[in-house]
C-alpha cells in the first residue's frame, strides 16, 4: 500500500508545518516517507524528518519553475 505522500516524492514542494501556535512554510523536495514521518530535503544533502501530523498543507513549489527557466 502506498503512503499518502508517494505521489509527491521527488517533487519540489512547499509544506505548511505547525508546531504549537507557529505555522511555517518549508520549501524542499520530498525524498521519502515512513508510517509517521515525511523526509524533506531542504538543501544540498540536508534532510529533515517531519511528523505527518504536523503537516497542514502541501503544494507544488512555484519557485522551482522560476529558478529553472
Secondary structure, DSSP 4 states (H G I P E B T S, - for coil): ---TTGGGTT-EEEEEEEETTEEEEEEEEEEEE-SSEEEEEEETTEEEEEEGGGEEEEEE-HHHHHHH-
